[in-house]
């Protein structure tokens, strides 16, 4: 068994921004994290107190692994989708074209991302324009 096993599924939908643009929305589903407790190695060095504590280190493995699993699961299930969706919504359906002054892309995805066993597809409607001209 691997030391850490992480499975994450993504679900795609759309959301309408204040500007009226329809953009992708991401959410995490079926998030699983499993840490092999036998691969955790905790060592304590020092005086008599740490020697006594090292006798109990076997009991720390489960606690440490559980805290790591819970943190990874929380981050993948909530943190990543929140950040991704916030970045998408902050574009407000428009973003500048790098290295081309004044040029913008007005974009939206009227339908959710389509995922099959062979492909990931997204239909994007976009319009390139010079923001000084409109």
C-alpha positions as CSV (number, residue, x, y, z in Angstrom):
1,X,0.0,0.0,0.0
2,X,1.2,3.5,-0.8
3,X,2.0,5.9,2.1
4,X,-0.7,8.4,1.1
5,X,-3.7,7.6,-1.1
6,X,-5.8,10.5,-2.3
7,X,-8.9,10.3,-4.6
8,X,-10.7,13.5,-5.7
9,X,-13.7,13.8,-8.1
10,X,-14.7,17.1,-9.7
11,X,-18.2,18.1,-10.6
12,X,-18.8,20.9,-13.1
13,X,-21.7,23.2,-13.4
14,X,-22.2,26.9,-14.3
15,X,-23.0,30.1,-12.5
16,X,-24.2,33.4,-13.8
17,X,-22.0,36.4,-12.7
18,X,-23.3,39.9,-11.9
19,X,-22.3,40.9,-15.4
20,X,-24.6,38.3,-16.9
21,X,-21.8,36.0,-18.1
22,X,-22.3,32.3,-17.6
23,X,-19.0,30.7,-16.4
24,X,-17.9,27.3,-15.1
25,X,-18.3,26.4,-11.5
26,X,-16.2,23.6,-9.9
27,X,-17.0,21.5,-6.8
28,X,-15.3,18.6,-5.3
29,X,-17.0,15.2,-4.8
30,X,-15.9,11.8,-3.5
31,X,-12.8,13.2,-1.7
32,X,-10.9,10.4,0.0
33,X,-7.6,10.5,1.8
34,X,-6.0,7.5,3.4
35,X,-2.6,7.4,5.1
36,X,-0.8,4.2,6.0
37,X,-0.2,4.3,9.7
38,X,2.7,1.9,9.4
39,X,4.6,4.3,7.2
40,X,4.6,7.1,9.8
41,X,7.9,7.5,11.7
42,X,8.0,9.7,14.8
43,X,11.2,9.9,16.8
44,X,11.7,11.8,20.1
45,X,15.2,12.5,21.5
46,X,16.3,14.2,24.6
47,X,16.0,13.6,28.3
48,X,14.0,11.1,30.5
49,X,10.7,12.8,29.7
50,X,11.2,12.3,26.0
51,X,12.3,8.7,26.6
52,X,9.0,8.1,28.5
53,X,7.1,9.9,25.7
54,X,8.8,7.7,23.0
55,X,7.2,4.7,24.7
56,X,3.8,6.2,23.8
57,X,4.7,7.3,20.2
58,X,2.8,4.4,18.8
59,X,-0.4,6.0,20.1
60,X,0.5,9.3,18.3
61,X,0.5,7.7,14.8
62,X,-3.3,7.4,14.5
63,X,-3.9,10.9,15.8
64,X,-1.2,12.4,13.5
65,X,-2.6,10.5,10.5
66,X,-6.2,11.5,11.2
67,X,-5.3,15.2,11.5
68,X,-3.4,15.1,8.2
69,X,-6.2,13.2,6.5
70,X,-8.8,15.6,7.8
71,X,-6.8,18.6,6.7
72,X,-6.2,17.2,3.2
73,X,-9.9,16.3,2.8
74,X,-11.0,19.7,4.0
75,X,-8.6,21.5,1.6
76,X,-9.6,19.4,-1.4
77,X,-13.3,19.4,-0.7
78,X,-13.7,23.1,0.2
79,X,-10.6,25.1,-0.3
80,X,-9.6,24.3,-3.9
81,X,-13.2,24.8,-5.3
82,X,-13.5,28.1,-3.4
83,X,-10.3,29.5,-4.7
84,X,-10.9,28.2,-8.3
85,X,-14.5,29.7,-8.4
86,X,-13.3,33.0,-6.9
87,X,-10.6,33.4,-9.5
88,X,-13.2,32.6,-12.3
89,X,-15.8,35.0,-10.9
90,X,-13.2,37.8,-10.4
91,X,-12.7,37.9,-14.2
92,X,-16.3,39.0,-14.4
93,X,-16.4,37.4,-17.8
94,X,-13.5,39.4,-19.2
95,X,-9.7,39.3,-19.0
96,X,-6.8,41.1,-20.7
97,X,-4.7,39.5,-23.4
98,X,-1.1,39.4,-22.1
99,X,1.5,41.5,-24.1
100,X,-1.2,43.1,-26.3
101,X,-2.1,46.5,-24.8
102,X,-5.8,47.4,-24.5
103,X,-7.0,44.0,-25.9
104,X,-9.5,42.1,-23.9
105,X,-11.4,38.8,-24.2
106,X,-15.1,38.8,-23.3
107,X,-15.9,35.1,-22.6
108,X,-18.5,32.7,-21.2
109,X,-19.4,29.0,-21.2
110,X,-23.1,28.6,-21.6
111,X,-23.0,24.9,-20.7
112,X,-21.0,23.0,-18.0
113,X,-17.8,21.2,-18.8
114,X,-18.5,17.8,-20.3
115,X,-16.4,14.9,-19.0
116,X,-16.4,11.4,-20.6
117,X,-14.0,8.5,-20.2
118,X,-12.0,9.8,-23.2
119,X,-12.4,13.5,-23.3
120,X,-12.9,16.7,-21.3
121,X,-14.7,19.3,-23.4
122,X,-15.8,22.9,-22.8
123,X,-17.5,25.2,-25.2
124,X,-16.3,28.8,-24.8
125,X,-17.9,31.8,-26.5
126,X,-15.5,34.6,-26.7
127,X,-15.1,38.0,-28.3
128,X,-11.7,39.8,-28.7
129,X,-11.9,43.6,-28.5
130,X,-9.9,46.7,-28.0
131,X,-11.1,48.3,-24.7
132,X,-10.4,51.8,-26.0
133,X,-12.8,51.3,-28.9
134,X,-15.3,49.0,-27.2
